[in-house]
Amino acid sequence: MPFIAILIGLLLPRLVISILWLFSDWFNGVFEHWAVLLLGFFFLPYTTLWYSAVTNWYGGTWGFWQVAIMVLAIVADLSSHMKNKLRG
């Protein structure tokens, strides 16, 4: 089941953020204010999901692989914004 959630998260990150926020305590204690989660939902969904995953799964410990995947998440978020800007 977690594998399916990860696949859906890669395809539809905003849907996963909504489901996690509504039906679990996944984001409790991750962000200091709800506005950060809301901004992440709209502008950086992959980054928001990965930051919360590191906080929940690794206890907030940032190693090489956590940072490397964070860089990939940021690139994925920014590339989607750039693609939308190039379309007009």
N, C-alpha and C positions, 0 to 999 in steps of 0.2 A: 504493500500500500504506500509506503513512503516514496518508493521509486516512481509511482504514478504521479504523486503530488509534485515531485521534482520535475518530471517531464512537463506537467501542466504549468508549473512555475516558469519554465523556460519559454513556453509558448504564450502564456497569458499571465504575466506577473501581477497585473493589477487585480485579476480575479482571485489569485491565491492570497494576495494581501487582504482583500476584502473578506474572504472566507476565514482566514486566520484571525483577523480582528474581530469578526462577529462571533465565531464559535470556539475560540480558545483564548488562553492568556499568553500567547506567544510574544506579544509586544509589550506586556507589562514589565516595566523596569528597564526596557531597552532604550527608549527615548525619554528625555526629560520632560518633554511637552508634546501634546498630541499634534500640534501644528507641524512639528518636524516630520512626523509620520505622514501627515496630509501632504506636505510638500514633496516628500519622497514618493508618495503614491502617484502624484501627477508628473513629476519631473525626472526622478531617478528610481524607477521601480526595481530594477535588478540590483542596484546598489543597496536599496533599502532592505530587500529580502536577504542579501548576503550579509549585511551588517547584523541583522537580527539573528541570522543563522550562526554567525561566529559568537555572538553574545550568548545564545542558548546552547549551542552544541559544544563550544570550546571554552565557555566561561569567560569570554572576552579576551582570551589570549591570542595575540596576533603573531603568528609565525610566518615563515616564508610562503607557504602555500595559501594561507589565508589572505595575505597581502597580494599575492599573484592573482588569485581569483577576484579580489576586490578591484584590481586594475582592469581585469577583463570585464567586470560588471560595469565599471565606469565607462569604458570604451564602448560597450554595447549600448548603454543609455545615451551617450553623446552621439554615437553614430546614428541612432534612430532619430535624434533631433536634427542632425545635419541632413539626413535623407529627406526629412520633411521640409526643410528650408530650401533644398535644391529643387524640389518639385514645384515650389512657388507658392 
